[in-house]
Amino acid sequence: MKTLLAMLLNLRLIGCRLLFWSGLLGVTLALWGCSGDRAPESTFVLLDGSQVTSKQLQGKVALVNFWATSCTSCVAEMPELVATYNKFKDRGYVTLAVAMSYDPPSYVVNFAQSRQLPFGVAIDNTGKVAREWGEIKLTPTTFLVNKQGEIVKRFVGTPDFAELHKLIEKLLAET
């Protein structure tokens, strides 16, 4: 009986370890990025009513940032996103800030105007764009897309901007 009980406890421990490591692997892969995945076919509706599609971003290095006015990390990183955009915009780099569906449009408009955001700001009223980009729930979530329309890096949380700038430099240099 003791042997059977010991064996069952050992199996349970092994199962818990497998569950832990498989979960950790899944989270790591999700956070690591989507290197080589194509950016989804999406239409972004900007604050001025104009539209930008994923296809129109090809040939440029694009940063697509999912954010919300209620997200303190998103608000805190916005000056860095502006600085990054201003640093690289003349070299074929674009930024799209996509406000989440739960963000009141009036808040998004007020935020973009009061901070004079120099890049495209879209409102994802229905949540369709967030679903297309992988069921985005956490903000900020940022994707860096190369000139061929492939997702090179996915950041969940505030990116390391020094690393991001190095990666943008590398992608802009590619033909």
Phi and psi in degrees as GROMACS dihedral restraints (atoms count N, CA, C in turn):
[ dihedral_restraints ]
;  ai    aj    ak    al  type     phi  dphi    fc
    3     4     5     6     1   -61.2    20    10
    4     5     6     7     1   -39.3    20    10
    6     7     8     9     1   -65.0    20    10
    7     8     9    10     1   -42.1    20    10
    9    10    11    12     1   -64.6    20    10
   10    11    12    13     1   -43.8    20    10
   12    13    14    15     1   -63.6    20    10
   13    14    15    16     1   -43.3    20    10
   15    16    17    18     1   -62.5    20    10
   16    17    18    19     1   -40.9    20    10
   18    19    20    21     1   -65.1    20    10
   19    20    21    22     1   -42.3    20    10
   21    22    23    24     1   -65.0    20    10
   22    23    24    25     1   -41.3    20    10
   24    25    26    27     1   -64.3    20    10
   25    26    27    28     1   -39.5    20    10
   27    28    29    30     1   -64.3    20    10
   28    29    30    31     1   -42.7    20    10
   30    31    32    33     1   -63.6    20    10
   31    32    33    34     1   -40.6    20    10
   33    34    35    36     1   -63.2    20    10
   34    35    36    37     1   -42.7    20    10
   36    37    38    39     1   -62.7    20    10
   37    38    39    40     1   -43.1    20    10
   39    40    41    42     1   -63.0    20    10
   40    41    42    43     1   -43.5    20    10
   42    43    44    45     1   -61.3    20    10
   43    44    45    46     1   -42.3    20    10
   45    46    47    48     1   -63.6    20    10
   46    47    48    49     1   -41.8    20    10
   48    49    50    51     1   -64.3    20    10
   49    50    51    52     1   -43.5    20    10
   51    52    53    54     1   -61.8    20    10
   52    53    54    55     1   -43.9    20    10
   54    55    56    57     1   -61.2    20    10
   55    56    57    58     1   -45.2    20    10
   57    58    59    60     1   -59.2    20    10
   58    59    60    61     1   -51.8    20    10
   60    61    62    63     1   -68.6    20    10
   61    62    63    64     1   -35.7    20    10
   63    64    65    66     1   -68.7    20    10
   64    65    66    67     1   -38.1    20    10
   66    67    68    69     1   -64.6    20    10
   67    68    69    70     1   -43.5    20    10
   69    70    71    72     1   -62.8    20    10
   70    71    72    73     1   -41.4    20    10
   72    73    74    75     1   -62.1    20    10
   73    74    75    76     1   -43.8    20    10
   75    76    77    78     1   -61.8    20    10
   76    77    78    79     1   -45.2    20    10
   78    79    80    81     1   -64.8    20    10
   79    80    81    82     1   -43.0    20    10
   81    82    83    84     1   -60.2    20    10
   82    83    84    85     1   -45.9    20    10
   84    85    86    87     1   -64.5    20    10
   85    86    87    88     1   -38.7    20    10
   87    88    89    90     1   -65.7    20    10
   88    89    90    91     1   -40.1    20    10
   90    91    92    93     1   -82.2    20    10
   91    92    93    94     1   -25.3    20    10
   93    94    95    96     1   -63.0    20    10
   94    95    96    97     1   -39.8    20    10
   96    97    98    99     1   138.9    20    10
   97    98    99   100     1  -177.4    20    10
   99   100   101   102     1  -126.1    20    10
  100   101   102   103     1    37.6    20    10
  102   103   104   105     1   -48.8    20    10
  103   104   105   106     1   124.3    20    10
  105   106   107   108     1    93.0    20    10
  106   107   108   109     1   -16.3    20    10
  108   109   110   111     1   -71.1    20    10
  109   110   111   112     1   142.5    20    10
  111   112   113   114     1   -73.5    20    10
  112   113   114   115     1   143.6    20    10
  114   115   116   117     1   -66.0    20    10
  115   116   117   118     1   138.5    20    10
  117   118   119   120     1   -66.5    20    10
  118   119   120   121     1   154.4    20    10
  120   121   122   123     1   -72.3    20    10
  121   122   123   124     1   109.5    20    10
  123   124   125   126     1  -134.6    20    10
  124   125   126   127     1   154.4    20    10
  126   127   128   129     1  -118.5    20    10
  127   128   129   130     1   122.3    20    10
  129   130   131   132     1  -100.8    20    10
  130   131   132   133     1   125.0    20    10
  132   133   134   135     1   -97.3    20    10
  133   134   135   136     1   113.7    20    10
  135   136   137   138     1   -80.7    20    10
  136   137   138   139     1   165.6    20    10
  138   139   140   141     1   -58.3    20    10
  139   140   141   142     1   -30.7    20    10
  141   142   143   144     1   -83.4    20    10
  142   143   144   145     1     3.2    20    10
  144   145   146   147     1    92.8    20    10
  145   146   147   148     1   -12.9    20    10
  147   148   149   150     1   -72.8    20    10
  148   149   150   151     1   165.8    20    10
  150   151   152   153     1  -124.7    20    10
  151   152   153   154     1   145.6    20    10
  153   154   155   156     1  -128.5    20    10
  154   155   156   157     1   135.5    20    10
  156   157   158   159     1  -107.2    20    10
  157   158   159   160     1   159.8    20    10
  159   160   161   162     1   -57.0    20    10
  160   161   162   163     1   -38.7    20    10
  162   163   164   165     1   -61.1    20    10
  163   164   165   166     1   -35.5    20    10
  165   166   167   168     1   -69.1    20    10
  166   167   168   169     1   -18.3    20    10
  168   169   170   171     1   -81.6    20    10
  169   170   171   172     1   -16.8    20    10
  171   172   173   174     1   -60.9    20    10
  172   173   174   175     1   141.9    20    10
  174   175   176   177     1    93.7    20    10
  175   176   177   178     1    -6.9    20    10
  177   178   179   180     1  -125.1    20    10
  178   179   180   181     1   159.6    20    10
  180   181   182   183     1   -90.9    20    10
  181   182   183   184     1   125.0    20    10
  183   184   185   186     1  -123.0    20    10
  184   185   186   187     1   140.1    20    10
  186   187   188   189     1  -112.7    20    10
  187   188   189   190     1   122.0    20    10
  189   190   191   192     1  -112.9    20    10
  190   191   192   193     1   115.8    20    10
  192   193   194   195     1  -115.6    20    10
  193   194   195   196     1   118.0    20    10
  195   196   197   198     1   -90.9    20    10
  196   197   198   199     1   127.2    20    10
  198   199   200   201     1  -150.4    20    10
  199   200   201   202     1   175.7    20    10
  201   202   203   204     1  -150.4    20    10
  202   203   204   205     1   148.6    20    10
  204   205   206   207     1   -67.3    20    10
  205   206   207   208     1   -21.8    20    10
  207   208   209   210     1   -86.8    20    10
  208   209   210   211     1    -2.1    20    10
  210   211   212   213     1   -95.1    20    10
  211   212   213   214     1   112.1    20    10
  213   214   215   216     1   -63.7    20    10
  214   215   216   217     1   -36.6    20    10
  216   217   218   219     1   -65.6    20    10
  217   218   219   220     1   -37.7    20    10
  219   220   221   222     1   -63.9    20    10
  220   221   222   223     1   -46.7    20    10
  222   223   224   225     1   -63.8    20    10
  223   224   225   226     1   -41.1    20    10
  225   226   227   228     1   -65.8    20    10
  226   227   228   229     1   -35.5    20    10
  228   229   230   231     1   -83.8    20    10
  229   230   231   232     1   -12.1    20    10
  231   232   233   234     1   -58.6    20    10
  232   233   234   235     1   -42.1    20    10
  234   235   236   237     1   -60.2    20    10
  235   236   237   238     1   -34.1    20    10
  237   238   239   240     1   -69.1    20    10
  238   239   240   241     1   -37.4    20    10
  240   241   242   243     1   -64.7    20    10
  241   242   243   244     1   -40.2    20    10
  243   244   245   246     1   -63.4    20    10
  244   245   246   247     1   -47.1    20    10
  246   247   248   249     1   -61.7    20    10
  247   248   249   250     1   -41.1    20    10
  249   250   251   252     1   -63.3    20    10
  250   251   252   253     1   -46.3    20    10
  252   253   254   255     1   -58.8    20    10
  253   254   255   256     1   -49.5    20    10
  255   256   257   258     1   -62.3    20    10
  256   257   258   259     1   -33.6    20    10
  258   259   260   261     1   -68.3    20    10
  259   260   261   262     1   -36.7    20    10
  261   262   263   264     1  -113.5    20    10
  262   263   264   265     1    -5.8    20    10
  264   265   266   267     1   -58.4    20    10
  265   266   267   268     1   -32.2    20    10
  267   268   269   270     1   -80.7    20    10
  268   269   270   271     1     1.0    20    10
  270   271   272   273     1  -115.0    20    10
  271   272   273   274     1    15.0    20    10
  273   274   275   276     1    94.8    20    10
  274   275   276   277     1    30.5    20    10
  276   277   278   279     1  -114.3    20    10
  277   278   279   280     1   134.2    20    10
  279   280   281   282     1  -128.8    20    10
  280   281   282   283     1   153.0    20    10
  282   283   284   285     1  -125.3    20    10
  283   284   285   286     1   136.1    20    10
  285   286   287   288     1  -124.4    20    10
  286   287   288   289     1   121.7    20    10
  288   289   290   291     1  -101.1    20    10
  289   290   291   292     1   117.1    20    10
  291   292   293   294     1  -106.4    20    10
  292   293   294   295     1   110.8    20    10
  294   295   296   297     1   -76.1    20    10
  295   296   297   298     1   137.8    20    10
  297   298   299   300     1   -67.8    20    10
  298   299   300   301     1   158.5    20    10
  300   301   302   303     1   -61.9    20    10
  301   302   303   304     1   -27.8    20    10
  303   304   305   306     1   -83.1    20    10
  304   305   306   307     1    -5.4    20    10
  306   307   308   309     1   -82.0    20    10
  307   308   309   310     1   122.2    20    10
  309   310   311   312     1   -60.0    20    10
  310   311   312   313     1   127.4    20    10
  312   313   314   315     1   -52.4    20    10
  313   314   315   316     1   -37.2    20    10
  315   316   317   318     1   -63.9    20    10
  316   317   318   319     1   -34.2    20    10
  318   319   320   321     1   -66.9    20    10
  319   320   321   322     1   -42.0    20    10
  321   322   323   324     1   -64.5    20    10
  322   323   324   325     1   -46.5    20    10
  324   325   326   327     1   -60.4    20    10
  325   326   327   328     1   -46.6    20    10
  327   328   329   330     1   -60.9    20    10
  328   329   330   331     1   -43.9    20    10
  330   331   332   333     1   -61.9    20    10
  331   332   333   334     1   -49.4    20    10
  333   334   335   336     1   -63.1    20    10
  334   335   336   337     1   -39.7    20    10
  336   337   338   339     1   -73.4    20    10
  337   338   339   340     1   -44.6    20    10
  339   340   341   342     1   -67.7    20    10
  340   341   342   343     1   -28.5    20    10
  342   343   344   345     1  -100.1    20    10
  343   344   345   346     1     2.1    20    10
  345   346   347   348     1    48.5    20    10
  346   347   348   349     1    53.2    20    10
  348   349   350   351     1   -62.0    20    10
  349   350   351   352     1   125.0    20    10
  351   352   353   354     1   -86.0    20    10
  352   353   354   355     1    -2.7    20    10
  354   355   356   357     1  -114.9    20    10
  355   356   357   358     1   174.4    20    10
  357   358   359   360     1   -66.1    20    10
  358   359   360   361     1   131.2    20    10
  360   361   362   363     1  -119.2    20    10
  361   362   363   364     1   124.4    20    10
  363   364   365   366     1  -114.9    20    10
  364   365   366   367     1   152.2    20    10
  366   367   368   369     1  -113.3    20    10
  367   368   369   370     1   124.8    20    10
  369   370   371   372     1   -96.0    20    10
  370   371   372   373     1    70.4    20    10
  372   373   374   375     1   -52.1    20    10
  373   374   375   376     1   -39.8    20    10
  375   376   377   378     1   -95.4    20    10
  376   377   378   379     1   -12.7    20    10
  378   379   380   381     1    83.6    20    10
  379   380   381   382     1     3.1    20    10
  381   382   383   384     1   -62.2    20    10
  382   383   384   385     1   -43.9    20    10
  384   385   386   387     1   -65.1    20    10
  385   386   387   388     1   -42.6    20    10
  387   388   389   390     1   -61.7    20    10
  388   389   390   391     1   -37.5    20    10
  390   391   392   393     1   -67.1    20    10
  391   392   393   394     1   -41.9    20    10
  393   394   395   396     1   -62.7    20    10
  394   395   396   397     1   -32.8    20    10
  396   397   398   399     1   -90.2    20    10
  397   398   399   400     1    10.9    20    10
  399   400   401   402     1   113.1    20    10
  400   401   402   403     1    37.4    20    10
  402   403   404   405     1    56.1    20    10
  403   404   405   406     1    51.0    20    10
  405   406   407   408     1   -63.1    20    10
  406   407   408   409     1   124.1    20    10
  408   409   410   411     1  -122.5    20    10
  409   410   411   412     1   -35.5    20    10
  411   412   413   414     1   -91.2    20    10
  412   413   414   415     1   136.7    20    10
  414   415   416   417     1  -123.4    20    10
  415   416   417   418     1   146.3    20    10
  417   418   419   420     1   -78.2    20    10
  418   419   420   421     1   143.8    20    10
  420   421   422   423     1  -125.2    20    10
  421   422   423   424     1   126.4    20    10
  423   424   425   426     1  -127.7    20    10
  424   425   426   427     1   136.4    20    10
  426   427   428   429     1  -116.9    20    10
  427   428   429   430     1   138.4    20    10
  429   430   431   432     1  -110.4    20    10
  430   431   432   433     1   124.7    20    10
  432   433   434   435     1  -117.8    20    10
  433   434   435   436     1   133.5    20    10
  435   436   437   438     1   -82.4    20    10
  436   437   438   439     1  -179.9    20    10
  438   439   440   441     1   -64.7    20    10
  439   440   441   442     1   -22.3    20    10
  441   442   443   444     1   -87.8    20    10
  442   443   444   445     1     0.7    20    10
  444   445   446   447     1    84.2    20    10
  445   446   447   448     1    20.9    20    10
  447   448   449   450     1  -101.3    20    10
  448   449   450   451     1   139.1    20    10
  450   451   452   453     1   -74.6    20    10
  451   452   453   454     1   120.8    20    10
  453   454   455   456     1   -95.3    20    10
  454   455   456   457     1   -35.8    20    10
  456   457   458   459     1  -152.1    20    10
  457   458   459   460     1   143.4    20    10
  459   460   461   462     1  -123.9    20    10
  460   461   462   463     1   127.3    20    10
  462   463   464   465     1  -111.0    20    10
  463   464   465   466     1   127.3    20    10
  465   466   467   468     1  -108.1    20    10
  466   467   468   469     1   117.3    20    10
  468   469   470   471     1    97.2    20    10
  469   470   471   472     1  -178.1    20    10
  471   472   473   474     1   -69.1    20    10
  472   473   474   475     1   127.8    20    10
  474   475   476   477     1   -67.7    20    10
  475   476   477   478     1   158.7    20    10
  477   478   479   480     1   -78.9    20    10
  478   479   480   481     1   106.6    20    10
  480   481   482   483     1   -67.8    20    10
  481   482   483   484     1   -29.8    20    10
  483   484   485   486     1   -64.0    20    10
  484   485   486   487     1   -44.5    20    10
  486   487   488   489     1   -64.1    20    10
  487   488   489   490     1   -42.9    20    10
  489   490   491   492     1   -60.6    20    10
  490   491   492   493     1   -44.3    20    10
  492   493   494   495     1   -63.0    20    10
  493   494   495   496     1   -40.7    20    10
  495   496   497   498     1   -61.5    20    10
  496   497   498   499     1   -42.9    20    10
  498   499   500   501     1   -67.2    20    10
  499   500   501   502     1   -40.6    20    10
  501   502   503   504     1   -62.3    20    10
  502   503   504   505     1   -44.6    20    10
  504   505   506   507     1   -56.0    20    10
  505   506   507   508     1   -46.9    20    10
  507   508   509   510     1   -62.3    20    10
  508   509   510   511     1   -45.1    20    10
  510   511   512   513     1   -68.2    20    10
  511   512   513   514     1   -37.8    20    10
  513   514   515   516     1   -65.4    20    10
  514   515   516   517     1   -30.8    20    10
  516   517   518   519     1   -74.6    20    10
  517   518   519   520     1   -20.9    20    10
  519   520   521   522     1   -73.6    20    10
  520   521   522   523     1   150.5    20    10
